[in-house]
């Protein structure tokens, strides 16, 4: 089984190919919002590095967000098109799961926080379980202040990960028992995506391309309607 | 005889469309999924709403286009998508989908200019139109008068300095509380109204540029001052003013450049009064007129396929590094 993983929910875009043997090749780029330009050539490059043909791919995994909407949709549109084009199933994984996953050996509560712009962050909490991590709160969007208050109220030993935790580090650095996020934990990785998707593929947790839904966490019209009305 | 089959995708605004066209002219399928009902309650296209709907609709629409054309993806020779101008979030969905399909099917990809696609909507039904042509391109986002001397060779004679014609329709309809989109609603009302109100004809005899913002304001001012006026009369008078300006300038341009014909394209080209007026003026002036079917005036992917095939034959494929450009201009 070969899995192509596509990840574009944050300011970086990447992809990886892997399967039973682990990750065979992966790539990321983050310079200047060029998700749509870079993704297709990246997939072709990773395919060559992994020495496979795209029609050997049996599953397409994709980061379904939450994240920056325009970039996120580039990856999702590419992933559903590839799955449709090859007639193969898909697996969707949340960006928050992807940034929490590399911290799976940590005993503390893991809080994954992704920058949502507009002074907000997308976040969810995770706990270590045998063989990986388990999400213990639903993904949500809130102000960094609200998340900070929540962490303080719970009083757990906590590890922060993700670019949202880094950007608003001042909100979390003085909380007792909270370990701040490291720069290396900032972004989801396509390799993590392939690894997590592999476990899901073994459990046959597939969806069809037409069933895959991005995780936006905000209503689409929230901030655009006022802008529209003003234009009259 | 082998045909050259183009699969084209169009997602520049609020229509998710895919089409299969043979040899740049024979339309085997043209599927358009309009989001107009979704946007109607906001009184206009909300970009984030449009982008999300494109993601949901893109693969079902492509699948339907292939099924209706009765072909398998292995028959496709070229995958095309509109790369601009338009809404960036919407364009990116179509471009990403088309590049991905081209990659996995090992077919060439080409990015298409949406304005060039509208120009080529004329050639879908009449592939042998004689050049030079004057094309009046009118939609919610554009109002342009273009001289087409040869295939893929254009000169923009004039364009709007403020609102596009379709935008003026939408804004007037919104002010009158008629709903969205304004074009078809005003067109419908105008059938039973009288063109008795003399609204201004902005820049009627000043070159080839247009301006519709002042006309919109005079309609609004008139309605404020004369609240009892039948809405049908306002609709008819407004429409007459818009069509008069569009057709007068198009006619002048066609005569000046010695055009063989006059064509219209874009969403507003579906307007019944404009279609009628273009046919009338061409008859008077002995010009060949071409008015595409309404389904090829509004955004569709068949026209994208037609332009794609023409461009590909001349310039070859686009790079897989191609992105979307919301401000892409017509190459002059």
Contacts between the chains, C-beta under 8 A, distances in Angstrom:
chain1	res1	chain2	res2	distance
A	34	B	323	6.8
A	35	B	92	7.9
A	36	B	92	4.9
A	36	B	95	5.8
A	36	B	96	5.5
A	36	B	323	4.6
A	36	B	324	6.1
A	37	B	321	5.0
A	37	B	322	7.0
A	37	B	323	4.0
A	38	B	321	7.3
A	39	B	96	6.9
A	39	B	99	8.0
A	40	B	96	7.7
A	40	B	99	4.2
A	40	B	100	6.3
A	40	B	103	5.5
A	40	B	320	4.4
A	40	B	321	7.7
A	41	B	320	5.1
A	41	B	321	5.7
A	43	B	100	7.7
A	43	B	103	6.4
A	44	B	103	6.1
A	44	B	320	6.8
A	54	B	103	6.8
A	54	B	104	4.9
A	55	B	104	7.3
A	69	B	48	6.7
A	69	B	51	7.1
A	69	B	89	7.1
A	70	B	51	7.3
A	70	B	88	6.8
A	70	B	89	5.1
A	70	B	92	6.4
A	73	B	51	6.0
A	73	B	52	7.9
A	73	B	54	8.0
A	73	B	55	5.5
A	73	B	89	6.7
A	73	B	92	6.4
A	73	B	93	5.9
A	73	B	96	7.7
A	74	B	92	5.4
A	74	B	93	8.0
A	74	B	96	4.9
A	75	B	96	7.9
A	76	B	55	5.8
A	77	B	54	7.7
A	77	B	55	5.8
A	77	B	58	6.2
A	77	B	92	7.2
A	77	B	93	4.5
A	77	B	94	7.9
A	77	B	96	4.1
A	77	B	97	5.0
A	77	B	100	7.6
A	78	B	96	4.6
A	78	B	97	7.1
A	78	B	99	7.4
A	78	B	100	4.4
A	79	B	100	7.9
A	80	B	55	7.5
A	80	B	58	7.0
A	80	B	59	5.3
A	80	B	97	7.7
A	81	B	58	7.1
A	81	B	59	6.6
A	81	B	62	7.8
A	81	B	96	7.0
A	81	B	97	4.1
A	81	B	98	7.8
A	81	B	100	4.0
A	81	B	101	5.4
A	81	B	104	8.0
A	82	B	100	4.9
A	82	B	101	7.8
A	82	B	103	7.6
A	82	B	104	5.4
A	84	B	59	4.4
A	84	B	62	6.9
A	84	B	63	6.9
A	84	B	101	7.8
A	85	B	73	6.7
A	85	B	100	6.7
A	85	B	101	4.8
A	85	B	104	4.3
A	85	B	105	6.0
A	86	B	104	5.5
A	209	B	59	5.0
A	210	B	59	5.8
A	210	B	60	5.7
A	213	B	56	7.8
A	214	B	52	7.7
A	214	B	55	6.5
A	216	B	52	7.1
A	220	B	46	6.6
A	220	B	48	4.2
A	220	B	49	4.5
A	220	B	52	5.4
A	221	B	42	6.6
A	221	B	46	5.5
A	221	B	48	7.1
A	221	B	49	6.1
A	224	B	46	5.1
A	224	B	47	6.5
A	224	B	48	5.6
A	224	B	49	7.7
A	225	B	42	6.2
A	225	B	46	6.8
A	228	B	42	6.5
A	228	B	43	7.3
A	228	B	44	5.5
A	228	B	46	6.5
A	232	B	171	6.4
A	232	B	174	6.8
A	232	B	175	7.8
